[in-house]
Amino acid sequence: MAKATKKRSGIGRFFRFVFRFILVLFISSALYIFMCRWVMPPITITQIGGWTGGYGMHRDYVSWNNISRNVKLAALASEDQLFPEHGGFDWKSIDKSINGPKKKKRTRGAGASTISQQTAKNVFLWQGTGWGRYVRKAPEFYFTQLIEWTWGKKRILEVYLNVIEMGPGIFGIEAAAQKYFHKHAKDLSRSEAAMIIACLPNPKKFSVAPMSHRVSWRYPQIMEQMNNLEGDEDIEALIKTP
């Protein structure tokens, strides 16, 4: 009897420990998400991977007003044309409501995930495929939903364009603009912006300079989609500079 009681007590302690551990993770992650509403992430797992992998870590965070309108439009055109409307995920119901009388037809874009999901993955989680991708799904849902609720669309896009890898060890649009075109992100032309975005989702393989076959094939398509999105009320409201 005493042994059974001791066993139940040990199980109880274990579950209390697990509960407290999960609670600490939840509170600390929520605080970090809230902090990143105003402060750029000090570092990400992907950036650490680039540095330890021998690629270095080249980045220079810039504010929303210092990112060219062309870059914002190119990212939406290529990666997530429904970004202004969805709640972080590409639910099928969204497809039924995107053809308003004053709107041009939009599609999801070429990216495998929404910009919100990519931002959550890049800032709080890790890259990669295989089993790690499946382990990542639950926390990715959690972080994506929280940044949608607390950051807002402009902040999500701003952070996205500052943290994603745009070449081996090159993180963010300012570092990419300096590397490939020797200018600031705010000065990138439509074609330059499209070329940089065309390296996604595999910037180590799809080189901007020298230009890989994939980038040379992809960036004119992005420019065409940029033209199609131009003037859309939701897109214009999102990418405008105050």
SVG drawing of the C-alpha trace seen along z (x, -y; Angstrom):
<svg xmlns="http://www.w3.org/2000/svg" viewBox="-19 -59 52 61">
<polyline fill="none" stroke="black" stroke-width="0.4" points="0.0,0.0 2.8,-2.4 4.6,-1.5 1.5,-2.3 1.1,-5.6 4.7,-6.5 4.3,-5.6 1.3,-7.8 3.1,-10.6 6.0,-10.3 3.7,-10.4 2.0,-13.5 5.3,-15.3 6.2,-14.5 3.0,-15.9 3.3,-19.0 6.9,-19.5 5.7,-19.1 2.8,-21.6 5.1,-24.1 7.7,-23.7 5.0,-24.2 3.7,-27.2 7.1,-28.8 7.6,-28.2 4.3,-29.8 4.8,-32.9 8.4,-33.5 7.5,-33.0 4.5,-35.3 6.7,-38.0 9.3,-37.6 6.6,-37.9 5.3,-41.0 8.8,-42.5 9.3,-41.8 6.3,-43.9 8.6,-46.9 12.2,-45.4 13.8,-43.4 14.8,-39.9 18.3,-40.0 19.2,-36.8 17.4,-33.7 18.2,-30.0 18.6,-30.4 21.1,-33.2 23.1,-31.2 23.1,-28.3 24.4,-30.5 27.2,-31.8 28.2,-28.4 27.9,-26.8 30.7,-29.1 28.5,-31.5 28.8,-34.3 26.0,-36.5 25.4,-39.7 22.4,-41.7 21.3,-45.3 17.8,-45.8 15.9,-48.7 12.5,-50.3 9.4,-50.0 10.0,-53.5 13.5,-52.4 12.2,-49.5 11.3,-50.2 7.6,-49.9 8.9,-47.7 10.3,-45.2 7.0,-44.9 5.0,-44.5 7.4,-41.9 7.3,-39.9 3.5,-39.8 3.3,-39.1 5.7,-36.1 5.0,-34.7 1.5,-35.5 -0.9,-37.6 -3.7,-37.0 -1.6,-38.2 -3.7,-41.4 -6.8,-39.2 -6.0,-36.0 -5.6,-35.4 -2.2,-33.7 -3.2,-30.5 -4.4,-29.7 -7.8,-28.3 -10.0,-27.3 -12.7,-29.7 -10.4,-32.6 -10.5,-31.6 -14.2,-32.2 -14.0,-35.8 -11.2,-37.3 -13.1,-38.4 -14.9,-41.5 -16.4,-43.8 -13.5,-46.3 -10.7,-43.8 -8.5,-41.9 -8.2,-38.2 -5.4,-37.2 -3.8,-33.9 -1.7,-32.5 1.6,-33.0 4.5,-30.6 5.5,-30.2 4.7,-27.0 3.6,-28.9 2.0,-32.2 4.3,-35.2 3.0,-35.0 4.0,-31.3 7.4,-32.0 8.0,-34.9 7.0,-32.7 9.3,-30.0 12.3,-32.3 12.0,-34.3 11.1,-31.7 11.8,-28.3 14.1,-26.5 14.4,-25.6 14.7,-22.2 12.7,-19.3 12.2,-15.7 11.0,-14.9 11.9,-18.3 9.3,-19.8 6.5,-17.8 7.8,-18.6 7.7,-22.2 4.0,-22.3 2.4,-22.8 4.7,-25.6 4.5,-27.2 0.7,-27.3 1.1,-28.9 3.6,-31.5 1.8,-32.4 -1.5,-33.0 0.1,-35.1 2.0,-37.4 -1.2,-37.8 -3.1,-38.9 -0.4,-41.1 1.8,-42.5 -0.4,-43.3 0.2,-42.9 2.7,-45.7 4.9,-44.6 4.8,-41.0 5.9,-42.0 8.5,-44.4 10.1,-41.7 9.8,-39.1 11.8,-41.4 14.4,-42.0 15.1,-38.4 14.7,-36.0 17.8,-34.7 18.4,-36.2 21.7,-34.5 24.3,-32.5 24.6,-34.2 22.8,-37.3 19.8,-38.1 17.2,-40.8 16.6,-43.1 19.1,-45.8 22.0,-43.4 20.8,-41.8 20.5,-45.3 24.0,-46.2 25.4,-42.9 23.8,-42.6 23.2,-46.2 25.4,-48.3 22.5,-50.5 20.0,-50.8 16.8,-48.8 14.8,-51.9 16.3,-52.6 15.7,-49.2 13.9,-49.3 11.1,-47.0 13.3,-44.6 16.0,-44.6 13.4,-43.9 11.9,-41.1 15.4,-39.5 16.1,-39.4 12.7,-37.9 13.1,-35.4 15.8,-33.6 13.3,-32.4 12.6,-29.8 16.2,-28.5 18.6,-31.4 21.7,-29.2 20.8,-27.4 19.0,-30.1 21.7,-32.8 20.9,-36.4 24.5,-37.3 25.7,-35.6 22.1,-35.1 21.0,-31.5 18.7,-30.1 15.8,-29.9 16.1,-33.5 16.3,-34.7 13.2,-32.7 11.3,-33.6 11.8,-37.4 9.9,-38.4 6.9,-36.4 7.1,-38.3 7.2,-41.6 4.1,-40.6 2.3,-39.7 3.4,-43.0 1.7,-44.8 -1.5,-42.8 -1.6,-43.6 -0.9,-47.3 -3.9,-49.4 -5.6,-46.7 -7.1,-48.5 -5.9,-46.0 -2.4,-45.7 -2.0,-49.5 -3.3,-50.1 -0.7,-47.7 2.4,-48.7 2.0,-52.5 4.5,-54.5 2.9,-56.8"/>
</svg>
